[in-house]
Amino acid sequence: MSEAEPIVLDHTAWTQQDLLLHIIHRYFDLGDEVMTRQAWEVRAKSGRTDSEALIQLNKELEPLGYLSMLDRGNPPILSISNYPVSPQIIANWQLSLVWLMMAGFLTMIGSTWLGRLDSTSTELDSELLSESVIFFTFPLMLVLAIASETRRRIAQKHGLNIGHVVPIAFPILAISWPFGLAGLLSQRRADLIPIPNRRVLAIIELSVPLILFVSGSLLTIIGINLTPLEPPALSSLTPIGFNSNTLITILTLDWLGDDLLIKLQWIHLTGLAGIGLTLIGWVLLLPIPGFPGDRLLHALIGPAEMSDGNRQTGFFILMLGAMVFIFANTEYLPWLLIAAIAAMRRFSPENSPPPLVVDESLVPSNQELSGFGAIFVFVLIMGFPGLNPSFAITEWDEGLDTSEWENEIELNLSKTYNLTLGLTPEGLKPVSGWLQLRIEGENSQLWQINSDQFNHNGIYRFDDVTQNSPDELSFTITPMNIAQNNPTLIPDTSMWLRILVDVNGHIDEHLIVLRNPDATSPIDPLWILVEDTKTPRICMSVKKVDNRNVTLVLSNPYWEFENNTNLTSPGLHDVCLRGYEGALQSSPYVDEYRRVMGPALALDFEDGERIIWWMPVDGTEAELQISDSGWKIPDWFSRNSNYTITYASDGSAFCPSTEVIPEMETNTNWNYSFSNRSSIRVPSSSFGYGTLFFESEGWLAFCKDGVLIRSYLISEGDDVILIEGDIGQHLSSTDYIISNRMNKTLPVTVSWTGDSPNSDVWSVSIPNEIAPNSELMMIIEAVGSTNLYRSVWFTVEDGEITVNLAARCPVDGCE
């Protein structure tokens, strides 16, 4: 057996450092070592640029598990590190399943959206699902696929394998994010992908957001074009509206104008997909650590500059300020989450490592930087969707929009006034209904309102008014001096034009003050009842227009002034009166709407002119007390006439607008339960007794041929009525029949008030009680020769009937 050959050992062996240096020397000339091991100042070998040498060097180092990077400097600095290890890319079949599942989620979102726009369909209808696939899922997924493939190919062109993006969608349509698509995920982390240089980084990071933004804008415009101007048959769910970004507004300005706002309230599915893509593209470009926008900033500014402590502090302060602004100005949940994430990531940037740029020494040209920066800024500014990109349209099923109607009109009393009311819906659905107009105030019955559009009852009917198809009512207001052809009938007070908007389920009233700007007058045509007590307080505000001194004078002893009675300077002056007990009931007069007329107030000017204001008191209509068992129509009330009864829980008393009213079968006893704003017709051939049921608040109006003949404010209490006259109102006869319609005996008391010097001023015959379900005669006569202001009224409170008798001396005293 031969002897083994000896092994020759070198006295020295290459270390890892020696190996790396040997390879580096093939491409670079090394200078001083900058840091401890594996970083040197370098110059490329002749015939190569630094970037070319770096590329060739990395081709040798990558199989060995190393990566060389070149930082900016003069000379540049070459550093060596271990090649980053990135997770494996998802297999194509797995990725396809994810995309398919996301497509299914988006289809459900589209179907749900269509269901909101079609009250006759459900989300799982085959027609809705197929339409969702065609107009929503397909265009949306196609744009995502194009963006993902473009990004992958750009990276592949520069030797990178980053795979496709992974879309994230949820099958839940939320008001704050109704698009379904929540975002896009990259399969590989940016800090584990060796990007050749800043230019490549900018192209890769800009590709997906830019494609989403541009394609989304195109789809939005297509969707807007496909959206009808008339509203669809909306379901009962709250509709979702959108705010357009600046770019869409500019592109559609000449084409659509204000119609854009209409279409964004029920946008077509393709438009919904476009808005979602545009919004996702814009969000991705926000300079938030971990977002493509932040990595684009690294490419534009440079990784080293982005890592500077002062710059990071500045970014954090900006993000913190943006977060405070957003939290203070919006409740839009996605913006709140994004602002919070942005501030936290800027505060802890180590949780979002910067992108790995291999060759930082290769700086993009100024032209390239300007181009990337311009696109970046353009998208952020023109794509800003506002503080509330999507919102719930809460008032979608409302009546007419009266916000643009006049609130005050200055009338020239020498001519008629032409007024036009624009009729547009406050919500989204078509609106049909009626408009009733009436003048209220002193001598209001002498004024006239005329229009060719009124029906024979002076009511205007409108049908199917939409935002795209508005209507209008034009009419003339004729002051009483012209209407009555009497120049002396100059109104001394302001008037109200009360407009009743009668839409099914949405009754509204609008008041317009009619003023003569050249005359001193109250700003409202009614006294305001400030305190409704036994000693009531009423007030008005007077607008004085000149410098003449004015003295206020009262002739009604039931009232006295609470403030100064001398008005000197122009401007607004408050005038308040305090009444004695029986003050409101002392007035035997009511206006055509059953409100008590207040005391006559005289204004004596220093030049001898005198005007008198005689105005009703607001809120003094007759009251109707009802019990739990309903309210029976008295047998003496309009027995042989055809009339209507209307009930409402709020607002002012009006006659019904429509003539299509259910008629009661009254040959026998009958009853009817009112809903809010409902009416019935009682025919003249009524032989039975009717019982009405309604809530214990609101009003009841009795009308004949469209004219209000009686109205009552409703309150809960004992059901007691007067055969002639009303409880709580002035009574002027001597014989009174009172009817107790309760199933219990009610005591009767008498209350005497006033300042008469004589006590024996009344002669009365009043029983002490009234039996259940019975009527009682009472006699009240004024006696004595003293000149007194007398007042008689009945009240029913706490199970007791009170006969109130008041007698006061005139203002100048009793003789």
Secondary structure by P-SEA (a helix, b strand, c coil): ccccbbbbbbcccccaaaaaaaaaaacccccccccccccccccccccccaaaaaaaaaaaaccccbbbbbbbcccbbbbbbccccccccccaaaaaaaaaaaaaaaaaaaaaaaaaaccccccccaaaaaaaaaccaaaaaaaaaaaaaaaaaaaaaacccccbbbbbbbcccccccccccccccccccccccccccaaaaaaaaaaaaaaaaaaaaaaaaaaaaacccccccccccbbbbbbbcaaaaaaaccccccaaaaaaacccaaaaaaaaaaaaaaaaaccccccaaaaaaaaaccccccccaaaaaaaaaaaaaaaaaaaaccccaaaaaaaaaaaaaaaccccccccccccccccccaaaaaaaaaaaaaaaaaacccccccccccccccccccccccccccccccbbbbbbbbbbbccccbbbbbbbbbccccccccbbbbbcccccccbbbbcccccccccbbbbbbbccccccccccccccbbbbbbbbbccccccbbbbbbbbcccccccccccccccccccbbbbbbbbbbcccbbbbbbbcccccccccccccccccbbbbbbbbccccccccccccccccccccbbbbbccccbbbbbbbbbccccbbbbbccccccccccccccccbbbbbbcccccccccccbbbbbbccccbbbbbcccccccccccccbbbbbbbccccbbbbbccccccbbbbbbbccccccccccccccccccbbbbbbcccbbbbbbbbbbccccccccccccccccccccbbbbbbbbbbcccccccccccccccccccbbbbbbccccccc
